[in-house]
């Protein structure tokens, strides 16, 4: 007699099925793990690991990334099938999944949020293209190495050639940085491995890639945010297939999955362009350190200055410090002249001017030998103004943005660009304005009156065209990062209003001042003159005069050890309503510093009572704290409670 099963009591099919583990594109913390989906039989003959797929989730269609596939003999009958396979090839490499998981755990984010940063938007037309590898063999250079000026520099190169993964932080010599990077990349190529080089801006990446092509006689791939989406996805695909052995890029290039990666170079560490503004708010050095740890690759962090975070790697003995020989450095750099109180007293009342007599004397001497660069602290004409009576900042009556004065003497808002007519101070009702800071246009106007026969060029950060100037005498007024290149270097450099940057209340001010000034001073020809205005602290002035950023940055790091500030300690900012914060922060394995107003909050969030709680723990204890925080976020997400935003060491605090 044939047995007939009642509806709902049929025997399950015991045929093995292929199950895909998928990271679904959702930022819900309680779903921050691979979800299982059945692979339709039509796609079972394809290894879907790394593919982009479409899956069902909570009654909607979501995109996801396949972590792996596994054949299961008796899968859970509640598992649903994949809706569609979107990509035609693997898009996410296995090492990218591991890196995304590590970054998400450490920086209190989700894997989907990290993968959204790491993987560029897919372009189907690129996946149809076929590429042929054009890798060439590189020979060891016979000329004198640029690393002979560094004690243990040759040993570092030798370890890379042998396939090891050493780590260093080096202070570059002006005029030799491209050669130093080229020799590092060459050593990695000789070990049959690829090299990833990260720079702060597209302009720096383009210039470095051209220099490397000339030095190595090899094609260099470029990967920047300014490229088209098709070109970015093309470079991403080709890099993962091993078609590029050297890639130069900006911040997003830190995620590129190069085949046989052997070396990561971070150039210009400390520049805020290398910091990610989206969640998780990591910077390129964080990603590079994680990849060096997970993928066992060499790491070299270079700059004319040094960041506190890079020095912390040296202090923890995770990386070595490579400093150039003092005699070689002295022969390759300009001469700093930092004014002090005695110079101001000698010059009398003229010392209070933006450019005192000593600065004008330096300009005149420099013009006899070549171009002179004046580093303006701000762009524009008069970017910061205030009330003449009470010194309160001048604000827009519509959006409360800071007011500025244009070249035509009109007063406009820096945020909404509205003109301010009949301005009146909201604090004392005064109507007269006075300038607090002057910009590059105003400085250029003053210089033009004093040197009427000398060509004048004003270069600001908003300028797209930055021509290369020759060695003829001229004056260039430029903001930081907008300095035009020269054929043979500047004959002199003037840094006015130095104390305005170095004495700012932010924690990063002296570090940023040192980085900005040494990077600009690297454009000065050897033995050129560099004049700096008075008002600097003695340790900072000595660091400039001796061109020794390591000692000064170590001094800042020692202060942070005492104050328990990052990177010597870990501070987590938690944003949300105050009643939610009090409940969330109870019994955490960390110190509650306090609860303050959340920064950059609009009127809507203020009405909801948006606040920020700050908790702190030692760096060695942070993994345990991160695990507890992620567990609590998962519980809140599953219960659909108010979402809190967590940020590790938010840069706006410092």
ROMAR-787804 format. One record per residue (C-alpha): residue in one letter; x, y, z. Coordinates in steps of 0.05 Angstrom, whole numbers, plus 5000, padded with zeros to 4 digits. Layout:
BEGIN
AXYZ
...
This chain:
BEGIN
X500050005000
X502850684981
X503951155039
X501351855029
X504152405074
X499552925102
X500753655079
X506553955119
X509253265140
X512953085077
X519952795085
X525453305072
X529653225010
X536352955034
X540053154971
X546153584988
X545354314969
X550354874960
X549655415013
X552656105004
X554856525064
X553257245046
X554757915078
X548358295063
X548959045049
X545659295112
X548459705170
X544359365224
X549359125277
X545458495295
X545958265222
X553458395218
X555157675203
X554657215141
X547556985127
X546156305094
X542556265027
X541355674981
X544755714914
X539955534857
X541954904820
X543155304756
X549155644790
X551855064831
X557454944781
X560255654794
X564755834852
X560956444876
X565956654929
X567157404921
X561157504875
X555958054884
X548957744891
X541857964905
X538357644964
X531657695000
X531658005069
X525658205110
X521058235050
X525758665007
X531458544958
X538458694982
X545358674951
X550758254984
X557657964977
X558857214979
X564057035030
X564356285014
X560255694990
X559455025025
X555654395006
X550854185062
X547653505064
X541353725101
X540554485098
X535554845142
X528854845106
X527855575127
X533855805085
X531656195024
X534956194956
X539056734922
X534957184877
X540357344827
X547857344814
X549558064796
X556958044778
X559957594726
X566357474765
X569157504835
X569558224858
X571758174931
X578257804946
X578857345008
X583957815040
X579058395032
X573858015071
X578857885127
X581058615127
X573858865128
X572158415187
X578258655226
X576759395212
X569359315229
X570958985295
X576259495315
X572760125292
X565759935315
X562659895246
X559659355202
X562858945147
X557859205096
X559859925113
X567259755106
X566159385040
X562359985013
X568860375022
X573559834999
X570059604935
X568660124881
X561860124847
X561259554797
X561359694722
X558959114679
X562659344617
X569359284653
X567958554672
X567358384598
X574158654581
X580158194572
X586958424593
X593958144581
X599258194634
X605158624613
X609758534674
X617058654660
X623258414697
X626858964734
X634258964744
X638059214804
X640359924796
X647860034793
X647960764815
X649060974886
X642960824929
X639061394960
X638560975023
X645960995038
X644561655075
X640461265126
X643660815178
X640660125168
X637260365105
X641059865062
X639059315111
X631759505104
X632259455028
X635758785033
X630258495077
X624958695026
X628958374970
X629257725010
X621657705015
X621257915088
X616258425115
X620058955154
X616659605177
X619660295181
X617961035191
X622961475153
X624362215149
X625562365076
X631062805048
X628463385004
X629763244931
X630662494941
X623762254960
X622061984891
X628661594887
X627561314957
X620661064939
X623060794872
X628460384906
X623460104956
X618759904899
X624559614860
X626659174918
X619558914924
X619258754850
X625758374854
X622557934907
X616957774857
X611958184896
X607758804881
X607759494913
X602159964935
X603860704944
X598861184977
X599361944972
X594862495002
X592462824937
X591462664864
X596663184845
X601862844888
X599962164860
X600562394788
X607262724800
X609962114837
X607561624784
X611062024729
X617462034770
X617161284782
X615961144708
X622261534691
X626461214746
X624060494737
X622260494663
X615860114681
X608460284672
X605360544737
X597860474750
X594161074780
X588060994825
X584761634852
X577961894871
X577962394814
X577961844761
X571561614728
X567761034759
X569460594699
X576860734704
X576960614779
X573459944773
X578059754716
X584359884757
X581159514816
X579758904773
X586558904740
X590158974807
X586558374836
X588457974774
X595858144781
X596258584719
X599359164757
X605559084799
X606059804823
X599860234838
X600060954862
X593561234890
X590161664941
X586561475006
X581760964975
X587660584944
X589360305013
X584059765001
X586559524933
X587358764932
X593858704894
X596258014878
X602557804916
X602758454954
X609558544986
X610159275005
X605559855024
X608460565024
X604761135057
X607561805033
X605762455068
X603062135132
X599462635176
X595862995118
X588363035133
X586862825061
X588762115083
X583262105135
X576561795116
X570562235130
X565461675125
X564161115174
X568760795196
X573061415202
X579761085191
X585761375155
X590461055105
X595560895159
X590460495199
X588760075138
X596159985120
X597959755191
X592159265191
X594258975123
X601458925145
X599158525205
X594058085170
X597357975102
X604657975126
X607158525080
X612559055089
X610659765108
X614360415098
X611561075124
X615161685097
X614662435101
X618963055109
X615863115178
X612662575222
X605862455252
X604562275324
X601161635302
X607161415262
X611861585319
X607461155364
X608960555319
X616360685332
X615460775406
X611760115410
X617659795372
X612759565319
X616859945267
X623860225264
X625660955254
X630161115195
X633161815202
X638062105151
X645262265166
X645662965195
X651063195147
X647262955085
X640863275111
X644463935124
X647163955053
X640263815023
X635864305061
X634865055068
X636765465129
X631265645179
X631466335213
X626066355266
X624867045295
X624467125370
X623067675421
X629967985411
X628768065336
X622068395350
X625268875399
X630769055349
X625669215295
X621269635340
X614069775322
X615169505252
X615568805281
X607968805290
X606868835215
X605068215176
X611768245141
X616968605185
X623568885158
X627168225167
X622067875122
X622868415068
X630468345073
X629867595063
X625367705002
X630368184971
X636267714981
X632267134953
X630167524890
X637467614872
X637966854863
X631166614840
X623766564859
X621266704929
X615366344961
X610766665014
X606566155051
X599766475065
X595966205125
X589166295091
X586266365022
X581866945000
X582467675017
X580567765090
X577567095110
X576267245184
X573267885211
X570368095278
X567168665315
X571969245327
X568669435393
X567968765430
X572268305385
X566567805377
X566767395312
X562567695257
X556867215239
X551767165184
X544667365206
X541566795165
X545966175176
X550766425231
X556666275186
X563166685192
X563567315150
X569367485104
X571468085063
X572567994988
X577368374944
X571868864923
X570869024998
X564068685000
X562368295063
X559567595049
X558266955088
X563366395080
X557765865084
X551666125046
X555166675005
X549867185024
X551967915026
X551668245094
X548568935088
X548269405148
X551768895193
X550868975268
X554268575323
X549268145361
X553368215425
X554768965431
X550869255372
X557269535342
X557469665267
X564969705253
X568969105232
X576368945239
X580368395206
X583267815247
X586767435191
X588667635121
X588967165062
X593467035003
X589967564959
X590968115012
X598267905022
X599467904948
X596468604944
X601368864996
X607368524964
X605368784896
X605769504922
X612769384951
X615769014892
X612469334831
X617769084782
X617568354803
X612667854773
X607467624824
X603566974824
X597966804874
X596366064881
X590665824926
X587665154943
X581665294898
X586065374837
X586064784789
X591765024745
X598465054780
X603865204729
X611065004740
X615365634746
X622465724722
X628565964761
X627666704743
X626267194801
X618967244819
X614567244881
X609566684893
X604166754946
X600966074959
X597065705012
X599365035039
X598764484987
X597864974929
X605265154919
X607365124846
X613164674828
X619764994808
X625364774762
X630964854813
X627365014878
X625565674912
X631166134933
X627466354996
X621166195036
X617266675081
X612466395134
X608466975165
X603466915222
X606666265244
X604066315315
X596866355289
X597165625269
X601865335321
X598265655380
X591165435361
X587465085418
X586764435379
X591163845400
X593563745328
X595864465318
X603464405331
X603863745295
X600264035234
X604564665236
X610964255235
X608463815178
X605964395136
X612264815144
X617364255133
X613464005072
X613664715043
X621064805063
X622764185023
X621264604961
X626965074978
X633664944944
X639564734988
X642465295030
X636365725013
X633566205066
X627166055105
X624466615149
X619266455203
X615466985243
X616267045318
X611766755372
X613466005368
X614965575428
X622365435436
X621864675423
X618164785358
X622965315336
X628864855351
X625564285312
X625164745251
X632165015258
X635364325266
X630363995217
X629163465269
X621663285271
X622862625307
X624962935374
X619263435374
X613962925356
X616562455410
X615863035459
X608463115438
X607562355445
X610362375516
X605362915534
X599662485508
X602061905550
X601162345611
X594462635588
X591961945564
X590162205494
X590461795430
X594361445405
X596861255474
X589761125497
X583160965462
X577261445467
X570461255440
X565161775425
X557861545431
X552662005401
X545161975418
X539862215468
X542562305538
X537761815571
X539861285521
X547261445533
X546661365608
X543560675601
X548560455548
X554760675586
X553160315651
X558259785673
X562759875614
X570059655622
X572260375610
X572561055643
X566761525629
X569962205617
X563362575611
X557462755568
X557663375524
X553763665466
X554463285402
X558563675350
X555963895282
X548763755303
X543164115266
X536764385297
X533063735288
X538063335328
X538563875381
X531063845392
X531763085402
X537063205455
X543062945416
X549062885462
X555862555461
X558762095515
X566262005517
X569361375546
X576661205551
X581060585563
X588260375554
X590160165484
X591759465507
X584859395538
X581059665478
X579658985444
X575558765504
X571859435505
X570459395430
X567558695439
X562858925494
X560659535454
X559159125392
X554958635433
X550859195463
X549859515395
X547458845368
X542358775425
X539759485414
X539259365339
X535358715348
X530559065396
X529759655348
X532060155399
X534560855382
X540960765340
X547261035372
X553261255333
X560161025358
X566761315334
X573761105356
X578261705368
X574162215329
X578862735299
X574463335317
X576063215390
X583463365379
